[in-house]
Amino acid sequence: MLDHESAVKDRYSKGAQAREETLCCAVSFDKSLLDHIPQEIIERDYGCGDPSRFVRPGDTVLDLGSGGGKICYIAAKLAGPTGQVIGVDWNDDMLDLAVRHRKAVAEKLGYANVEFKKGKIQDLTLDYSLVEEFLAGEPLKSLDDLQRFDAVCAKLRADRPLIPSNSIDLVVSNCVLNLVKPEDKAKLFAEIFRVLKPGGRAAISDIVSDEDVPARMANDPELWSGCISGAFREDRFLLAFENAGFGGITLDKRDERPWQVVEGIEFRAATVVALKPPAFANKELNQAAIYRGPWKQVMADDGTVLRRGMRMAVGSRTFATLSHQPYENDVVGLEPLDPIDQQMAFPFEAQANALRNPKQSKCGPADHDCCDHDHGPSAGKCC
Ligand SMILES: C[S@@+](CC[C@H](N)C(=O)[O-])C[C@H]1O[C@@H](n2cnc3c(N)ncnc32)[C@H](O)[C@@H]1O
């Protein structure tokens, strides 16, 4: 049986020391976002997409499997001095490559907002640097030592987690999730969900396959560590986000041409974006949403069905979700003329997919400043 983790560690230690052509997948970047990054990092890029496109000023960004740090350093520029970027990798050679340019990058940017941490991306509670510190002082020699070690790790996870829960605005990753061993993949998505703030976003570029990968290929260390045989089947990639509790899951980019074709199976780069839903209760505030079309109807992740052109009753959490990307251009949000005090509001219990009576979500008379209540793209445009 393949030792997935050793195969991956060996391959990327070599890849940190010299550029490995077979691991590279051509991606074009905006050159103005690279001018502060040393050539050594730029050329040891083993990504397959550009999830940094989703970074906003002020974001706290987490890059899973940060490698040489290229995406982290691009994100540092996009997030700006009020933002923060954290790269996590478990490979010392990759971490060395990323960290040794930190000062030079900070000098060029005029601020330092990037740090790199050692850990396993499917277990973002355990800080490997702290574990190594402990082991250096107390190496394991017996089963009793092992038991004590387990207790120390449990304490580190609880008291000094590598990445605390609900602390990140945007999780990015570039060509790494496929490398996580099969039995840990669901845990990996649960970890991405845990560390994101409610309303936070994930933007993940990875390699996907168009068909199931046979066991023979999955056990080949070259194909596994080369980002091929651990690829998600493309439909299962999106489903993994859904199973972890994400909403607004969107196939943002899917390369038309495959990166590799092995035994007739096409492996191509794809980028998926997703949202962690807001954490507040779904209350009855007499709000409504009208879906613009063009589909006859659509279903939100919480099961709400929006029928084209109909004034559907929605709860406050659904309304808030639909008022932002990726939904806001497709939906007109209608607030009631007489707002309901949030504290006094009842839980939203309208019959599934009920229509809102226009009396409950009127904007008011024609001379009322109707535009203030419109949360769609027409907001502020009065006739
Ligand atoms: C294909 S490279 C991509 C590196 C980087 N994202 C880029 O765009 O160049 C995969 C990286 O993920 C790291 N990696 C793989 N599996 C990991 C895991 N389970 N936990 C932490 N890092 C991991 C490797 O050490 C390597 O640096």
The ligand as an SDF file (V2000), in Angstrom:
LIG
                    3D

 27 29  0  0  0  0  0  0  0  0999 V2000
    1.9110   21.0610   -5.5710 C   0  0  0  0  0  0  0  0  0  0  0  0
    2.7280   21.9230   -4.2940 S   0  0  0  0  0  0  0  0  0  0  0  0
    1.8970   23.4790   -4.3560 C   0  0  0  0  0  0  0  0  0  0  0  0
    2.6300   24.5380   -3.6310 C   0  0  0  0  0  0  0  0  0  0  0  0
    2.0360   25.9380   -3.7280 C   0  0  0  0  0  0  0  0  0  0  0  0
    0.6470   25.9550   -3.3350 N   0  0  0  0  0  0  0  0  0  0  0  0
    2.2030   26.5220   -5.1110 C   0  0  0  0  0  0  0  0  0  0  0  0
    1.1960   27.0070   -5.6470 O   0  0  0  0  0  0  0  0  0  0  0  0
    3.2950   26.5220   -5.6120 O   0  0  0  0  0  0  0  0  0  0  0  0
    2.0720   21.1480   -2.8500 C   0  0  0  0  0  0  0  0  0  0  0  0
    2.5450   21.7350   -1.5250 C   0  0  0  0  0  0  0  0  0  0  0  0
    1.6860   21.2570   -0.4920 O   0  0  0  0  0  0  0  0  0  0  0  0
    2.4370   20.7600    0.5990 C   0  0  0  0  0  0  0  0  0  0  0  0
    1.6300   19.6970    1.2080 N   0  0  0  0  0  0  0  0  0  0  0  0
    1.1830   18.5720    0.6280 C   0  0  0  0  0  0  0  0  0  0  0  0
    0.4060   17.8820    1.4590 N   0  0  0  0  0  0  0  0  0  0  0  0
    0.3610   18.5940    2.6180 C   0  0  0  0  0  0  0  0  0  0  0  0
   -0.2850   18.3950    3.8690 C   0  0  0  0  0  0  0  0  0  0  0  0
   -1.0510   17.3390    4.0820 N   0  0  0  0  0  0  0  0  0  0  0  0
   -0.1210   19.3310    4.8340 N   0  0  0  0  0  0  0  0  0  0  0  0
    0.6640   20.4310    4.6230 C   0  0  0  0  0  0  0  0  0  0  0  0
    1.2910   20.6740    3.4530 N   0  0  0  0  0  0  0  0  0  0  0  0
    1.1390   19.7700    2.4530 C   0  0  0  0  0  0  0  0  0  0  0  0
    3.7280   20.2860   -0.0240 C   0  0  0  0  0  0  0  0  0  0  0  0
    4.7650   20.2520    0.9260 O   0  0  0  0  0  0  0  0  0  0  0  0
    3.9560   21.3240   -1.1210 C   0  0  0  0  0  0  0  0  0  0  0  0
    4.6480   22.4320   -0.6430 O   0  0  0  0  0  0  0  0  0  0  0  0
  1  2  1  0
  2  3  1  0
  2 10  1  0
  3  4  1  0
  4  5  1  0
  5  6  1  0
  5  7  1  0
  7  8  2  0
  7  9  1  0
 10 11  1  0
 11 12  1  0
 11 26  1  0
 12 13  1  0
 13 14  1  0
 13 24  1  0
 14 15  1  0
 14 23  1  0
 15 16  2  0
 16 17  1  0
 17 18  1  0
 17 23  2  0
 18 19  1  0
 18 20  2  0
 20 21  1  0
 21 22  2  0
 22 23  1  0
 24 25  1  0
 24 26  1  0
 26 27  1  0
M  CHG  2   2   1   9  -1
M  END
$$$$
